[in-house]
Amino acid sequence: MKSTMKSISNPRQLLISLSCLTALVCFCGGRSEVRAQQPPKTQSDDVLRVSTELVQTTITVLDKKGRFVDGLERGQFELLVDGHPRPINFFERVTAGSAREEQLVSGSGAAVPPAKAPLTVRGRTIVFFIDDMHLSADSTHRTRDMLRKFLDTEMSSKDSVAIVSASGQIGFLQQFTNNKEVLSQAIDRLSPRQYDVRGYGTGSTRMREYDALRIEQTQQKARDDVLGFYIGECMKQSGSPKLIPVARAAIAASCETQVRNSARAVLIQAGTITQNMYASLESLMRSSARMPGRKLAFFISDGFLMDAGAHGPDLRGKLDRIIDAAQRAGVVVYTIDSRGLIVDRVELSQNSARPDVGAQLGQIEATQDAMNGLADETGGRALRNQNYFDRWVGNILDETSNYYVLAWRPDKEEEKVPKFRHVKISITGRPELTVRAPRGYVDGPLAETTTAATTEKSTGKSAAKTPETELGEALSDYYPKSSVPTLLSLTYLNTPSNQTVLNSSIQIASVGLSYGEDGAHPANVKLAGVILNDKGKITSSFKNQLSVKPLADGQSGASGIIYNHHTPLAPGTYQVRVAVRDEKSGHVGSASQWVVIPDLGTHQLTLSSLLLGGQVLESAKKGEAAQVQLSVDRRFPRSSHLGYWVFIYNAKRDAAGTPVLTAQTQVLRDGKIVMSPPQRKVSNGLPDPERIPYGEDLSLKSLAPGRYDLRVTVTDSIAGTSVTQSVDFEIQ
């Protein structure tokens, strides 16, 4: 039986339909019997997949005023590898967040002419790595303020952002998302951690790590005033007799041993902490390789020593591996010394081995060396001795919005052995221009991580996987799988039974499914989903098996099929993950999204999710209730209208029991308002005054294709409060 679909225009009809939504499987076009097309060519037809020997890098070229220099050509670039010129095999200018960027930087190779089918609009990928293992309480406070300012003024709905801490204290929330509420909660989890590295044998005088390194590096105490100072402090604690030279010399020798051992202990402790931080950073760099496009990483720390001495961990080698992992993943690192303006805050401590400004600045510079190297070697910059972190972050985001991509192939056999290669890129005849690019790379294969695949390779045994196992692996993965294109949309509503229900809508592209060798048999799809709380614990799960009829000739199947699942949830922050598996081909697709369910028990003015493109499906079966299907991909033709609805909860009422509400609708692009209809009054909410519906219908013909944000603000004049809800959509 076929169903007919029509747009929602009656608030009462919408309220009744939404309150009785049940899981449904439907074709978006309203047709249930269609035939399959031949699947379109994959991207590999248009993109050159080269071997790992082709080296690709990104370059930012700036003039003296820090502005991007556009219009440069391949012949103007000079490339040197280990001092030898190399021909440039590929060259292109790219805009950050564009579909073309995803094609160019998502793999190990460079692309040839652009693919014919454009990818969806995508934003920037930004990581804030918080080195909370080397962060004071004051620096933590400044870092939180900077991150909140970024959310308020710099981040757009197109961006994918992750806030990650070295210690892992952010927990399950340190994942990529464009949900500002989730990122705000991640910021709230940042708290100062005590950093305590101590030696012994010098009484109340605490040995600085920089002094410990000086002591470790010298063997002649008479020529080193730092060693001499700590020996003197040790002797003061021992009460050494002043008139017995022999005894005094013996005590001095014993103190020297204690001081050297103390310095070694300080460096080992400090090195271990830095090594643990490096492990978190390297893991982030390597996992980021699975994200498409170029990534910007802001590394925030109070600084640490690059070298832990001969007896400490190999910090230099670890840093080299992190730099290599960042370059392979397309990550450009910008470091921020979170101590801010240091010169004006140099403390001339009486306990310092060398109480002078020069010694203090020497220590500061030593703790900045690794951060400088990390930024410089990956093509980024280091911010030092400045308090305006948020302003600098904004400038960097503007600076890196455009860049060039070039690639080359080593032509000598000896360059194929694992070794760090120094790279220098310049613009011929333009010495006034600044070129920011990674300073080198390491030849050789990527470091393997412990996975099932590597285990099978090493043991020669292949573990049999069931469909349930493959779905489980997809659900446990932080990154989506795209063999079967899958979209997920989440909306929540409060029902007349006073339950808040989350609707998870999963859209599966029909062209990603297999309909048998002759294309005439139904596709069988296994679907599974889990709902996780903000601690990563499963609060609910669901699964189903779908039978999808082949597509008809002339039908693209781009919209695909939609499955809805409804889950009552308590207030809180949740992540929904879904995975689908095509039984015939074995291909798997997955998607995930965050949602914050509000607490209506606070009796504060609250909005439901914005419900876009709602359409009523009226069944041809007599007596079968109509149902509502919302847009999942939130893509609309430019020639169409964008209809939305929202429900208002906890509105205050006057003496007559009437709410006084107004609604302001705005459409924004890149943070700028491009459409703003007049403010409108909201009706009193009958037939259900506790759930007041409001909606508008917006013509899209005046807007250019691209990504937009719909923002709706409802003001309660009686309570004197307002609340805003927003959602992104795309015009094709």
Buried (B, 14 or more C-beta within 10 A) or exposed (E): EEBEBEEBEEBEEBBBBBBEBEEBBBBBEBBEEBBBBEBEEEBEEBBBEBEEBBBBBBBBBBEEEEEBBEEBEEEBBBBEBBEEEBEBBBBBBBEBBBBBBBBBBBBBBBBEEBBEEEBEBBBBBBBBBBBBBBBBEEBBBBBBEBBBBBBEEBBBBBBBBBBBBBBEBBEBBBBBBBBBBBBBBBBEBBEEBEBEBEBEBBEEBBBBBBBBBBBBEBEEBEEBBBBBBBBBBBBBBBEBEEEEEEEBEEBBEBBBEBBBEBBBBBBBBBBBBBBBBBEBBBBBBBBBBEBBBBBBBBBBBBBBBBBBBEEBBEBEEBBBBBBBBBBBBBBBBBBBBBBBEBEEEBEEEEEBBBEEEEBBEBBBBBBBBBBBBBBBBBBBBBBBEEEEBBEBBBBBBEBBEBBBBBBBBBEEEEBEEEEBBEBBBBBEEBEEBBBBBBBBBBBEEBEEEEEEEEEEEEEEEEEEEEBEEBBBBBBEBEBBBBBBBBBBBBBBBBBEEEEBBBBBBBBBBBBBBBBEEEBEBBBBBBBBBBBBBBEEEEBBBBBBEBEBBBBEEEBBBBBBBBBBBBBEBEEBBBBBBBBBBBBBBEBBBBBBBBBBBBEBEEEBBBBBBBBBBBBBBBBEEEEEEBBBBBBBBBBBEBEBBBBBBBBBBBBBBEEEEEBBBBBBBBBBBEEEEBBEEEEEEBEBBEEBEBBBBBBBEBEBEEBEEEBBBBBBBBBBBBBEBBBEBBBBBBBB
